[in-house]
């Protein structure tokens, strides 16, 4: 039992606000001490509410309101006695009639005193019974607060009115429907998922509001004061109540820490607080763990808790609807359809034929999901059946998994043509998937502390399966035309589905998750009747599920050697088709913001080029000269109507073979036409167009100008100032010291090509900057986004020699931030290095960029020079990271 210092022993009169404030501070210190020695958070919250009751009762009496027929009620969280350090103290003064002048004066004095008391944030409403009726009928929020109104002091005859008002203004059905819609709207504001990177502990799915929702609806109907009372009424079981109370206590503790850290009513578990709060719960880094391991384990507990709350919220609200609301509808007649000996449809939802189905026929645990996946008309599972199913799922063990009937049922679900994602999601929520595949159970709620993976591993995995399934639907074919066509030609879609299910299943174990996941998959596939060849194909896809995206984003896929090496790794069209569909679905399920038409074009280009190589034959070497001649011939065909071949050749003879090997015929013609039209004009030439293959959000910028030392640094600085993100850069230096530069950029605002004024502004800025190289534009100082300051990315610089190109390949991994590329360009310029090409990849908070460079004489750096420059470059990046970490 928690006892705090009584108010009347510390304060003589209510005007002594300083003494009341001192007493409040004493109470908070005592509550801190109780919490520190292990008292439950529930007792702490209740004790705080009781101390506030005492203060309000004292002030109420002092101003003489105890001599009036008015009443003071606690409402909202305060009404439930759930008071955190910075919670609002929501109260209502209720009267039968309009206030008299004297009563208004006393109420005004009472409110003024409340505001003077420290550590209180009063929210006060003054209502008559009549206005209560009017406002409750019009405002769901007011009606909800009245349900939990608790009399603190005053006229006891008014205590019955708040709930009576709600009963008379809202029916069970109207209140239920309104609260369910309110919850749906609230969930939509949080992406309808428990797995947000920075969740709102109070309002997001699986948060405290979802627990309150159960209480509000049940209390409205059953007229009880506590959720515990619902156990005796059969609305909730002892076990379910235990889960809810344990979850609620955990969420309350998080909110309590948030209040104390921020000194305000903060409900968002931002990156700013996650590490410190994880430590409060005992999650601290051990010697052999990576720095973010404690945060990931703490957040895993949160996500699992939120999942439990969401499931119980769904089930209990459905139970109330099915047992209370629907049967009382006018002219209601229960619709029953017998599905088989185990199940029936009741009002469109699956229900067991009798309550012992799952214990007598364990295969029914999977059978219900098979029906769910293959009957589009089924609306879901009845709440009573859900209760039985959740309990039955706990009995799935190795004997259950080894049963051939169960294995066949599971694979039938995987091969379902209809609602596979929704079915797998239900299997996860109700405990079946995690018990049937224990390794999947281990990744449930597992997050990665970065901005690249925005979903938990289990949520990402199921979204990947959803994306694969969508490739066969016409409405998605227009967005994914090539991959949809490939997916629909796959002979065994279950192979790619299993690869998707297992591709990340070993994350969090340590070691290479691709290798460990492949081993798990082989064991699973063998158990489920796959041939050895099919097992190996699934395992290969898991081992190589990152290979295509890394090749497309980090290597120059216009280089025939890169494509040949990629094709040789795959070996045949079957592996290519499976990997292509898996890769596209995987990227879209990792972070939808990463997928744009630029990345789409890279994947599509690599797929088509590899397909052509495989079809021609992997044993045929690349004919570089033929490739060059084909590009020249096709480009000349596009130019001969306007220019003579002599004019064209005069431009081309200044360029080396690498240009014609890596640029497309269309781009060669575009560049050549622009150069010939520009003539002898000494001003830099700048051309802008939408990328033909990358579609709407990728913009090509072509620059033809006198070569100069700071060309790259100057250009990317201007592009950064214009809110353009460089994705790819290619710099070709002609023999007469002119540079042909092509930049592929993404427009942060998406207006560049549609806004002639902005397009001209960009051209003018580039021309001015490149015409006055002595006036280096300098970096635009941008505010570092808050969220980036919480990531400690290890800066790495790796410099190797590309023997074929005779260029140094500089690979940089660092924290992404505004102006990064311009800073790097400036460092190259200071070192006297020429950049020939660059591949820019931003993956969440991490930038992974590759540059191909030489010294000014077109000679690569020596090993010693490379090592020295790598050290200098890393030191500069470390200094930038230090400044970001300490920026405000």
C-alpha angles and dihedrals in degrees: 000000000000117000123185132188110287115241099226092058090056105037127051100189137006095244089068092088092163090059091049090050091049089051090050090052090050091052092050091050090051091049089051090053092049090050092047092056093051109269111156116264088234090063091047093053092047093048091051090051090050091051090051089049088055093051094047093047089051093051092043091055094042095058091046099250089130086072092058131077090245125115133210117217132188110223137182117014089343088057088056089047090243103138123164122189095270101025119135115257098227115192140165128208109208129193135173093226137023113289120264120231091259092049091049090052092051092046090050091052091047092052092047091053091049091055090049093056111094123232091030127107102189121201107188133183125182115205142164120221088255095053089044089058092048096046096042091052091051101037124051092196092058091046090052094051091051091057089065098037109140123194112238099174142328134061108009091199089073094055093091096053106077095061092036089056092053091047091054097044100041131041122213090258099045091047093046094047093047094049093047090051091046089052092048090052091048092049091049089059087060097046092261091273139108089212103079114142091231103028127194102236092203106038110023121095108287092023132124092277089063089057091046089051092062090051096046095053095042094044091050091057105030096038093225127146100213134040087230089068088063090069091068090048091055094241094117132018126235089247093051091047089052092052092048094048093047091048092046092051091051092050091046091053091052091050090047090055090046091053092049095046095048100028089225141082093281119167102167116099094214125183085252090071107026098090095048094044091047087057090051087060092049099261103138131154118265122207096262097044130094115249096256096047095099092052092048092051093047092048090047089059090048094050092048090049092049089049091054092049092048092051094049091045090053094046098044095046090049090049091052091049093048097043103034114015106038099043090056096054115117113266092003115169119179112240113217128183122178110227099179140314091296105040144033135184115244112189088338096310128107117253133173118253088230136357096256096059096106094046095045096039109027092180086071088075089071095029092066090058092047088057091045091053096046103038108069089184093064110103097199140282125313115249096241089052090048090056091053092044095052090052092045092051089065089065094060106117140156092286089054092049092048093055110109091215091056092045091052091049092051093051090047087058092049089052094049115132099208130042101004096143094047090046094049090046090054091047089054096045094050096047099251101110095047091050096043090049104029092189088061089052088058094058096048108120092005111143134181116228098236142088094245098068102049095172133059113260094255093048091048091050094053092045088054090055089048091052092050091051091050092060089077094053118094094222091063096041091082091058094042104027100156099038091044090054091048093048093051090054094054110117095207113031090171088070093061091040091057091045087054092048093052103031095098099018094113096054114127095030097093123244126061106331091200093058095042092046091051090055091051091049095051091053091047094046093049090051090050097053104264119150118246091254091053091047090053092049092053090047092048091053091051093047091050102033091120096043099090097044092047091049094048096045102036105033134060101255091185085072108093090212091059091051092046092052090048093049092048090054090055097041100192145026094259093062091042094051094048093045094047094053092044093048097050092046091046096053091048091050094048098057120340090206089066092062114085135144090268092060089040091055092049092053093044093047092049091047094050094045093047090046090054092049092050092047093049091047134270091235092065112093120229111270099214095179093052090050090052093048092048091053092048093048094049092046092048090053087059092050108040094085090065106024139036120248089244091059091048094047091049089062094041097051089066090061129077130232092261090068094055091042096055105029120077121242090248092054092045090053092046092051095044094049091050093048093049092047090048090056117172094340105139092208116101114263116231122184128179131193141148113269109258096216099031095053129205109352100044119081125195117214118192120194125187113184147132109291114254136172098250097040098121096039092049094047097049090046090057091045091051090051088053092052094249120142115214114225101170137008133189122185119191120183115207121216092255090059095261119136125220107199127183120191125187109205139177117220113229090207098035093224105102099101093037095049112067091187093055092044091053090046090056093048092049092048093051094045092049094047094047093045092055104042091165089066100066104194095224127214122301108235108238129182111257108239111252093234095059093061091072098060121089102199116184108235112228130182121187121181120189135166119250100210095193094054096030088228134121115247110215113196116192128186116184145133110294115235139152113294095012096132092048090051092051091047089053091052091052089049092051089051090052095242127148117221113218099178141348138199114204121198124174113191108184107296093348126088115203109185132173125201130186109210145167136183119266093273090057090253119129122241118267121246090261093048091047092052093048093048092047090055092048092047093049091049090053091049091048090053091050091049090050091053092049093049091054098039120113 
